[in-house]
Every structure is written in C-alpha cells, then in structure tokens.
Amino acid sequence: MPKITQKHKDASKPTVIKVTKVCTICTDKKPTAIHRCTTCKTSPTCFKCVKDWIVGDGGIVDSTGKFVYSCPTCRAHLNISATMVQDSDVKTKLYYYFLHEVENCNVDNARNMLGHYPWLATEKNE
C-alpha cells in the first residue's frame, strides 16, 4: 500500500511514495513481498521464497488433509493459495505426501487429501 507523506512545509500537496517490502527470507526488496502471516504480521515474503520454503521443509498436510505451510518467522500454519498448489514443484511434493499416506495405509488421511485435491487420484508417478 502506498505511503502518503508531506513534502516540505506545503501540506496541501501530499506526495505518494511506493514502499517496497524486503523479503524476510532472501532479504531482497521485491514488490511481490507481502505480509502473508496473519499471526505475526511481520514476515513479508516473496512468491519464490514461499514456494522454495514449501517445497523444502515448510510444507505439511494438516489433520484435515489440507496442504499448509509454516510461517518462516513464527511457525504458525498458513493456507497455501490455489495458485501455489498449481505450481509443478508444489504439486509434486503434495503428490508424494499422498503416496506416502497410501503406502502406509493411512486411509483416512488419504481420503481427506482427496477431498481437498481430487486430482491426486488421477496423477501419475513419473
């Protein structure tokens, strides 16, 4: 959101300055770095870093079968956006979680995952 500041002593002409957030993971200034966590509200992260975090160790499946990730700052569980789930790397990680549940006969967890992500039933192991 743009920040409005007063320029010099002339209060009648406010100047709009765009504030670019700094990603807390890569520390680059990026316009895509937004506050994603509703718990700590202090960790703006860019799309690429969130994806890398999810594909790394940050993504988990919660008790309802929904794929979530932990905030890099406070570790609160956050929902993964539908756009992020469509990313090929994230989809692959989710698919392997599903296979793990099936191989370990965790029928309830696998069913819950299918409820959220029906495409898992037709995905092929490459």
DRENRO-970451 format. One record per atom (N, C-alpha, C): x, y, z; atom name. Coordinates in Angstrom, 2 decimals, decimal comma, m for minus. Each point is the difference from the previous one (the first is absolute). Last residue first. Layout:
+---------+---------+---------+-------+
|      xx |      yy |      zz | atomo |
+---------+---------+---------+-------+
|       X |       Y |       Z |    CA |
...
+---------+---------+---------+-------+
This chain:
+---------+---------+---------+-------+
|      xx |      yy |      zz | atomo |
+---------+---------+---------+-------+
|    5,84 |  m40,14 |  m12,14 |     N |
|    0,93 |    0,10 |   m1,13 |    CA |
|    1,36 |   m0,52 |    0,33 |     C |
|   m5,42 |   m0,68 |    1,56 |     N |
|    1,36 |    0,06 |    0,52 |    CA |
|    0,96 |   m0,01 |   m1,17 |     C |
|   m5,17 |    1,90 |   m0,16 |     N |
|    0,86 |   m1,15 |   m0,28 |    CA |
|    1,39 |    0,25 |    0,55 |     C |
|   m5,45 |    1,69 |    1,10 |     N |
|    1,41 |    0,38 |   m0,25 |    CA |
|    0,81 |   m1,26 |   m0,23 |     C |
|   m4,73 |    0,28 |    1,31 |     N |
|    0,32 |   m0,27 |   m1,41 |    CA |
|    1,44 |    0,34 |   m0,36 |     C |
|   m1,89 |    0,65 |    4,41 |     N |
|   m0,44 |   m1,35 |   m0,37 |    CA |
|    0,39 |   m0,37 |   m1,43 |     C |
|    0,72 |    4,40 |    1,91 |     N |
|    0,98 |   m0,97 |    0,49 |    CA |
|   m0,36 |   m1,43 |   m0,44 |     C |
|   m2,81 |    3,91 |   m0,72 |     N |
|    0,93 |   m0,33 |   m1,08 |    CA |
|    1,06 |   m1,01 |    0,44 |     C |
|   m3,25 |    2,06 |    3,02 |     N |
|   m0,46 |   m1,19 |   m0,72 |    CA |
|    0,93 |   m0,43 |   m1,13 |     C |
|    0,32 |    2,89 |    4,58 |     N |
|    0,75 |   m0,03 |   m1,27 |    CA |
|   m0,38 |   m1,24 |   m0,80 |     C |
|   m2,14 |    0,97 |    4,20 |     N |
|    0,52 |    1,34 |   m0,33 |    CA |
|    0,61 |    0,05 |   m1,39 |     C |
|   m1,67 |   m4,12 |    1,64 |     N |
|   m1,10 |    0,96 |    0,13 |    CA |
|    0,42 |    1,41 |   m0,38 |     C |
|    3,20 |   m3,48 |    0,28 |     N |
|   m0,77 |   m0,05 |   m1,25 |    CA |
|   m1,19 |    0,95 |    0,03 |     C |
|    2,55 |   m0,48 |    3,93 |     N |
|    0,79 |    0,70 |   m1,03 |    CA |
|   m0,76 |    0,01 |   m1,33 |     C |
|   m1,88 |   m2,47 |    3,52 |     N |
|   m0,08 |    1,44 |    0,28 |    CA |
|    0,76 |    0,81 |   m1,06 |     C |
|    0,35 |   m4,67 |   m0,19 |     N |
|   m1,35 |    0,44 |   m0,38 |    CA |
|   m0,16 |    1,50 |    0,22 |     C |
|    4,00 |   m1,97 |    1,50 |     N |
|   m0,03 |    0,00 |   m1,46 |    CA |
|   m1,36 |    0,48 |   m0,51 |     C |
|    0,48 |   m0,58 |    4,63 |     N |
|    0,79 |    1,14 |   m0,45 |    CA |
|   m0,02 |    0,11 |   m1,52 |     C |
|   m2,10 |   m3,76 |    1,92 |     N |
|   m0,73 |    1,24 |    0,34 |    CA |
|    0,75 |    1,23 |   m0,50 |     C |
|    2,08 |   m4,28 |   m0,50 |     N |
|   m1,16 |    0,17 |   m0,88 |    CA |
|   m0,73 |    1,31 |    0,28 |     C |
|    4,81 |   m2,12 |    0,70 |     N |
|   m0,70 |    1,06 |    0,74 |    CA |
|   m1,20 |    0,43 |   m0,84 |     C |
|    3,69 |   m3,37 |   m0,98 |     N |
|   m1,39 |   m0,39 |    0,31 |    CA |
|   m0,72 |    1,00 |    0,91 |     C |
|    4,47 |    0,24 |   m2,19 |     N |
|   m0,05 |   m0,31 |    1,42 |    CA |
|   m1,40 |   m0,32 |    0,50 |     C |
|    0,80 |    1,23 |   m4,56 |     N |
|    0,93 |   m1,11 |    0,27 |    CA |
|   m0,02 |   m0,43 |    1,46 |     C |
|   m2,54 |    3,81 |   m1,30 |     N |
|   m0,57 |   m1,22 |   m0,58 |    CA |
|    0,89 |   m1,21 |    0,33 |     C |
|    1,53 |    4,27 |    1,28 |     N |
|   m1,18 |   m0,36 |    0,79 |    CA |
|   m0,61 |   m1,30 |   m0,51 |     C |
|    3,55 |    1,81 |   m2,46 |     N |
|    0,49 |   m0,45 |    1,30 |    CA |
|   m1,17 |   m0,46 |    0,88 |     C |
|   m0,96 |    2,05 |   m4,12 |     N |
|    0,51 |   m1,37 |   m0,18 |    CA |
|    0,48 |   m0,59 |    1,32 |     C |
|   m1,31 |    4,53 |    0,05 |     N |
|   m1,15 |   m0,87 |   m0,21 |    CA |
|    0,45 |   m1,46 |   m0,16 |     C |
|    3,31 |    3,28 |    0,21 |     N |
|   m0,65 |   m0,13 |    1,31 |    CA |
|   m1,16 |   m0,98 |   m0,09 |     C |
|    2,04 |    1,16 |   m4,00 |     N |
|    0,81 |   m0,96 |    0,75 |    CA |
|   m0,49 |   m0,15 |    1,44 |     C |
|   m2,14 |    3,20 |   m2,76 |     N |
|   m0,24 |   m1,34 |   m0,53 |    CA |
|    0,80 |   m1,05 |    0,78 |     C |
|    0,73 |    4,55 |    0,95 |     N |
|   m1,30 |   m0,42 |    0,50 |    CA |
|   m0,31 |   m1,42 |   m0,45 |     C |
|    3,86 |    2,00 |   m1,72 |     N |
|    0,17 |   m0,26 |    1,42 |    CA |
|   m1,31 |   m0,51 |    0,61 |     C |
|   m0,12 |    1,34 |   m4,49 |     N |
|    0,80 |   m1,22 |    0,15 |    CA |
|    0,17 |   m0,35 |    1,47 |     C |
|   m2,09 |    4,08 |   m1,08 |     N |
|   m0,87 |   m1,14 |   m0,33 |    CA |
|    0,73 |   m1,32 |    0,21 |     C |
|    2,48 |    3,92 |    0,42 |     N |
|   m0,89 |   m0,15 |    1,15 |    CA |
|   m0,94 |   m1,18 |   m0,22 |     C |
|    2,80 |    1,20 |   m3,56 |     N |
|    0,82 |   m0,50 |    1,11 |    CA |
|   m0,85 |   m0,26 |    1,25 |     C |
|   m2,07 |    1,96 |   m3,89 |     N |
|    0,39 |   m1,40 |   m0,22 |    CA |
|    0,83 |   m0,58 |    1,16 |     C |
|   m3,87 |    3,79 |    0,54 |     N |
|    1,42 |   m0,01 |   m0,38 |    CA |
|    0,48 |   m1,45 |   m0,07 |     C |
|   m4,37 |    1,24 |    1,58 |     N |
|    0,11 |   m0,32 |   m1,42 |    CA |
|    1,44 |    0,02 |   m0,50 |     C |
|   m1,20 |    1,26 |    4,46 |     N |
|   m0,21 |   m1,44 |   m0,15 |    CA |
|    0,14 |   m0,42 |   m1,46 |     C |
|    0,16 |    4,61 |    1,09 |     N |
|    1,22 |   m0,68 |    0,43 |    CA |
|   m0,13 |   m1,51 |   m0,18 |     C |
|   m3,76 |    2,68 |   m0,86 |     N |
|    1,04 |    0,27 |   m1,00 |    CA |
|    1,27 |   m0,75 |    0,34 |     C |
|   m3,53 |   m0,06 |    3,08 |     N |
|   m0,29 |   m0,88 |   m1,15 |    CA |
|    1,03 |    0,20 |   m1,10 |     C |
|    1,56 |    1,07 |    5,04 |     N |
|   m0,96 |    0,50 |   m0,99 |    CA |
|   m0,20 |   m0,99 |   m1,13 |     C |
|    1,19 |   m1,18 |    5,14 |     N |
|    0,71 |    0,20 |   m1,26 |    CA |
|   m1,04 |    0,40 |   m1,04 |     C |
|   m0,14 |    0,73 |    5,56 |     N |
|   m0,52 |   m0,67 |   m1,17 |    CA |
|    0,85 |    0,32 |   m1,23 |     C |
|    1,99 |   m0,09 |    5,07 |     N |
|   m0,69 |    0,88 |   m0,94 |    CA |
|   m0,48 |   m0,80 |   m1,19 |     C |
|    2,02 |   m0,49 |    5,48 |     N |
|   m0,41 |   m0,67 |   m1,23 |    CA |
|   m0,83 |    0,95 |   m0,86 |     C |
|    4,06 |    1,45 |    3,49 |     N |
|   m1,45 |   m0,21 |   m0,05 |    CA |
|   m0,34 |   m0,68 |   m1,33 |     C |
|    4,49 |    1,55 |    1,56 |     N |
|   m0,36 |   m1,42 |   m0,19 |    CA |
|   m1,51 |   m0,28 |    0,09 |     C |
|    2,89 |    4,25 |    0,01 |     N |
|   m0,63 |   m0,43 |    1,25 |    CA |
|   m0,47 |   m1,45 |   m0,02 |     C |
|    2,67 |    1,94 |   m3,72 |     N |
|    0,33 |    0,78 |    1,19 |    CA |
|   m0,58 |   m0,59 |    1,28 |     C |
|   m0,75 |   m1,78 |   m4,49 |     N |
|    1,44 |   m0,06 |    0,28 |    CA |
|    0,40 |    0,74 |    1,28 |     C |
|   m4,78 |   m2,46 |   m0,85 |     N |
|    0,59 |    1,33 |   m0,17 |    CA |
|    1,49 |   m0,09 |    0,32 |     C |
|   m2,59 |   m4,33 |   m1,76 |     N |
|    0,27 |    0,73 |    1,24 |    CA |
|    0,65 |    1,33 |   m0,34 |     C |
|   m3,70 |   m2,95 |   m3,01 |     N |
|    1,43 |    0,19 |    0,27 |    CA |
|    0,17 |    0,80 |    1,27 |     C |
|   m3,83 |   m3,63 |   m2,64 |     N |
|    0,28 |    1,29 |    0,61 |    CA |
|    1,52 |    0,16 |    0,13 |     C |
|   m4,24 |   m3,32 |   m2,23 |     N |
|    1,43 |    0,31 |   m0,08 |    CA |
|    0,20 |    1,41 |    0,53 |     C |
|   m4,02 |   m3,60 |    1,37 |     N |
|    0,31 |    1,21 |   m0,76 |    CA |
|    1,49 |    0,28 |    0,08 |     C |
|   m2,58 |   m3,50 |    2,32 |     N |
|    0,45 |   m0,37 |   m1,34 |    CA |
|    0,34 |    1,19 |   m0,87 |     C |
|   m1,27 |   m0,14 |    4,78 |     N |
|   m1,17 |   m0,08 |   m0,87 |    CA |
|    0,36 |   m0,39 |   m1,43 |     C |
|    3,27 |    0,67 |    3,50 |     N |
|   m0,85 |   m1,12 |    0,38 |    CA |
|   m1,25 |   m0,14 |   m0,86 |     C |
|    4,30 |    2,38 |   m2,25 |     N |
|   m0,60 |    0,06 |    1,35 |    CA |
|   m0,96 |   m1,16 |    0,23 |     C |
|    4,61 |    0,55 |   m3,04 |     N |
|   m1,43 |   m0,28 |   m0,15 |    CA |
|   m0,59 |    0,00 |    1,40 |     C |
|    4,51 |    2,83 |   m1,89 |     N |
|   m0,49 |   m1,18 |    0,70 |    CA |
|   m1,48 |   m0,21 |   m0,34 |     C |
|    4,91 |    3,15 |   m1,30 |     N |
|   m1,35 |   m0,45 |   m0,34 |    CA |
|   m0,38 |   m1,28 |    0,72 |     C |
|    4,41 |    2,27 |    0,31 |     N |
|   m1,07 |    0,79 |    0,60 |    CA |
|   m1,41 |   m0,49 |   m0,26 |     C |
|    4,71 |   m1,45 |   m1,50 |     N |
|   m0,55 |   m0,63 |    1,20 |    CA |
|   m1,22 |    0,70 |    0,58 |     C |
|    1,23 |    0,56 |   m5,07 |     N |
|    1,03 |   m0,47 |    0,94 |    CA |
|   m0,66 |   m0,69 |    1,17 |     C |
|   m2,75 |    2,06 |   m3,09 |     N |
|    0,60 |   m1,18 |   m0,63 |    CA |
|    1,11 |   m0,58 |    0,87 |     C |
|   m2,03 |    4,01 |    1,44 |     N |
|   m1,00 |   m1,07 |   m0,01 |    CA |
|    0,61 |   m1,29 |   m0,56 |     C |
|    2,65 |    3,87 |   m0,11 |     N |
|   m0,22 |   m0,39 |    1,39 |    CA |
|   m0,96 |   m1,18 |    0,07 |     C |
|    0,74 |    2,06 |   m4,18 |     N |
|    1,19 |   m0,76 |    0,41 |    CA |
|   m0,15 |   m0,52 |    1,42 |     C |
|   m3,39 |    2,84 |   m1,56 |     N |
|   m0,02 |   m1,26 |   m0,73 |    CA |
|    1,18 |   m0,88 |    0,42 |     C |
|   m0,15 |    4,31 |    1,70 |     N |
|   m1,05 |   m0,81 |    0,62 |    CA |
|   m0,05 |   m1,35 |   m0,68 |     C |
|    2,93 |    3,12 |   m1,84 |     N |
|    0,49 |   m0,50 |    1,29 |    CA |
|   m1,04 |   m0,85 |    0,71 |     C |
|   m1,20 |    2,13 |   m4,08 |     N |
|    1,04 |   m1,01 |   m0,23 |    CA |
|    0,49 |   m0,60 |    1,31 |     C |
|   m3,13 |    3,63 |    0,14 |     N |
|   m0,60 |   m1,24 |   m0,50 |    CA |
|    1,04 |   m1,11 |   m0,15 |     C |
|    1,01 |    3,78 |    3,65 |     N |
|   m0,32 |    0,01 |   m1,42 |    CA |
|   m0,49 |   m1,38 |   m0,43 |     C |
|   m0,49 |    2,48 |    5,00 |     N |
|    0,80 |   m0,94 |   m0,78 |    CA |
|   m0,44 |    0,05 |   m1,46 |     C |
|   m0,43 |    2,57 |    5,28 |     N |
|   m0,29 |    0,07 |   m1,42 |    CA |
|    0,94 |   m0,95 |   m0,76 |     C |
|   m1,37 |    0,34 |    5,18 |     N |
|    0,88 |   m0,72 |   m0,91 |    CA |
|   m0,42 |    0,11 |   m1,46 |     C |
|   m2,12 |    1,50 |    4,34 |     N |
|    1,30 |    0,65 |   m0,12 |    CA |
|    0,90 |   m0,66 |   m1,03 |     C |
|   m4,53 |   m1,18 |    2,03 |     N |
|   m0,10 |    1,20 |   m0,84 |    CA |
|    1,32 |    0,72 |   m0,19 |     C |
|   m1,76 |   m4,16 |    2,59 |     N |
|    1,08 |    0,90 |    0,42 |    CA |
|    0,00 |    1,32 |   m0,78 |     C |
|   m3,64 |   m3,04 |   m0,84 |     N |
|    0,32 |   m0,13 |    1,42 |    CA |
|    1,06 |    1,01 |    0,42 |     C |
|   m1,59 |   m0,75 |   m4,50 |     N |
|   m0,98 |    0,78 |    0,75 |    CA |
|    0,26 |   m0,06 |    1,50 |     C |
|    3,21 |   m0,52 |   m4,65 |     N |
|   m0,39 |   m0,58 |    1,27 |    CA |
|   m0,96 |    0,92 |    0,74 |     C |
|    2,02 |    1,20 |   m4,20 |     N |
|   m0,84 |   m1,16 |   m0,22 |    CA |
|   m0,54 |   m0,57 |    1,32 |     C |
|    2,08 |    4,71 |   m2,28 |     N |
|   m0,20 |   m0,62 |    1,31 |    CA |
|   m0,98 |   m1,15 |   m0,18 |     C |
|    3,15 |    1,39 |   m4,14 |     N |
|   m1,17 |    0,48 |    0,73 |    CA |
|   m0,05 |   m0,68 |    1,36 |     C |
|    3,13 |    0,81 |   m4,80 |     N |
|    0,13 |   m0,35 |    1,43 |    CA |
|   m1,18 |    0,62 |    0,75 |     C |
|    0,91 |    0,69 |   m4,69 |     N |
|   m0,84 |   m1,17 |    0,29 |    CA |
|    0,12 |   m0,44 |    1,46 |     C |
|    2,61 |    3,60 |   m1,94 |     N |
|   m1,41 |    0,42 |    0,10 |    CA |
|   m0,92 |   m1,17 |    0,31 |     C |
|    5,20 |    0,35 |    1,63 |     N |
|   m0,83 |   m0,48 |   m1,10 |    CA |
|   m1,43 |    0,48 |    0,17 |     C |
|    5,45 |    0,02 |    1,97 |     N |
|   m1,17 |    0,87 |   m0,07 |    CA |
|   m0,80 |   m0,41 |   m1,22 |     C |
|    3,17 |   m3,42 |    2,91 |     N |
|   m0,05 |    0,89 |   m1,16 |    CA |
|   m1,24 |    0,88 |    0,09 |     C |
|    1,47 |   m3,71 |    3,03 |     N |
|    0,36 |    1,38 |    0,35 |    CA |
|    0,12 |    0,93 |   m1,21 |     C |
|   m1,51 |   m4,83 |    0,73 |     N |
|    1,14 |    0,32 |   m0,89 |    CA |
|    0,56 |    1,39 |    0,24 |     C |
|   m3,51 |   m1,52 |    2,94 |     N |
|    0,81 |   m1,18 |   m0,28 |    CA |
|    1,22 |    0,35 |   m0,85 |     C |
|   m3,43 |    3,17 |    1,30 |     N |
|    0,73 |   m0,43 |    1,19 |    CA |
|    0,86 |   m1,23 |   m0,23 |     C |
|   m1,46 |    4,13 |   m3,43 |     N |
|   m0,33 |   m1,39 |    0,29 |    CA |
|    0,85 |   m0,47 |    1,19 |     C |
|   m1,57 |    5,07 |   m0,97 |     N |
|    1,20 |   m0,84 |   m0,06 |    CA |
|   m0,42 |   m1,41 |    0,41 |     C |
|   m3,01 |    4,23 |   m2,36 |     N |
|    0,32 |   m0,82 |    1,17 |    CA |
|    1,27 |   m0,80 |   m0,24 |     C |
|   m1,70 |    4,88 |   m1,96 |     N |
|    0,30 |   m1,36 |   m0,42 |    CA |
|    0,45 |   m0,78 |    1,22 |     C |
|   m3,03 |    4,62 |   m0,99 |     N |
|    0,86 |   m0,69 |    0,95 |    CA |
|    0,19 |   m1,43 |   m0,50 |     C |
|   m1,33 |    5,03 |   m2,33 |     N |
|   m0,23 |   m1,45 |    0,05 |    CA |
|    1,00 |   m0,64 |    0,94 |     C |
|   m2,10 |    5,09 |    0,07 |     N |
|    1,24 |   m0,75 |   m0,15 |    CA |
|   m0,34 |   m1,47 |    0,08 |     C |
|   m2,48 |    5,15 |   m0,77 |     N |
|   m0,19 |   m1,43 |    0,18 |    CA |
|    1,31 |   m0,71 |   m0,30 |     C |
|   m1,41 |    5,18 |    1,80 |     N |
|    0,77 |   m0,79 |   m0,95 |    CA |
|   m0,22 |   m1,47 |    0,31 |     C |
|   m2,99 |    4,87 |    0,94 |     N |
|    0,65 |   m1,22 |    0,50 |    CA |
|    0,71 |   m0,75 |   m1,14 |     C |
|   m1,73 |    5,13 |    0,79 |     N |
|    0,43 |   m0,88 |   m1,08 |    CA |
|    0,72 |   m1,24 |    0,56 |     C |
|   m1,69 |    3,58 |    2,78 |     N |
|   m1,08 |   m0,17 |   m0,97 |    CA |
|    0,36 |   m0,95 |   m1,13 |     C |
|    2,86 |    1,58 |    3,68 |     N |
|   m0,85 |   m1,12 |    0,37 |    CA |
|   m1,11 |   m0,25 |   m1,01 |     C |
|    5,02 |    2,32 |    0,21 |     N |
|   m1,25 |    0,18 |   m0,74 |    CA |
|   m0,89 |   m1,22 |    0,22 |     C |
|    4,57 |    0,59 |    1,59 |     N |
|   m0,98 |    0,59 |    0,89 |    CA |
|   m1,36 |    0,20 |   m0,67 |     C |
|    3,30 |   m3,94 |   m1,63 |     N |
|    0,38 |    1,31 |    0,55 |    CA |
|   m1,10 |    0,53 |    0,93 |     C |
|   m1,85 |   m4,00 |   m1,99 |     N |
|    1,23 |    0,50 |   m0,60 |    CA |
|    0,22 |    1,43 |    0,48 |     C |
|   m2,74 |   m4,57 |    2,04 |     N |
|   m0,06 |    1,42 |   m0,31 |    CA |
|    1,36 |    0,45 |   m0,54 |     C |
|   m2,27 |   m5,08 |   m0,48 |     N |
|    0,80 |    0,85 |    0,87 |    CA |
|   m0,16 |    1,46 |   m0,42 |     C |
|   m2,13 |   m5,39 |   m0,66 |     N |
|   m0,16 |    1,41 |   m0,30 |    CA |
|    0,80 |    0,81 |    1,01 |     C |
|    0,22 |   m5,22 |   m2,20 |     N |
|    0,10 |    0,79 |    1,22 |    CA |
|   m0,09 |    1,47 |   m0,38 |     C |
|   m1,90 |   m4,83 |   m2,41 |     N |
|    0,85 |    1,19 |   m0,04 |    CA |
|   m0,05 |    0,77 |    1,30 |     C |
|   m0,55 |   m5,36 |   m0,42 |     N |
|   m0,85 |    1,17 |    0,00 |    CA |
|    0,90 |    1,23 |    0,00 |     C |
+---------+---------+---------+-------+
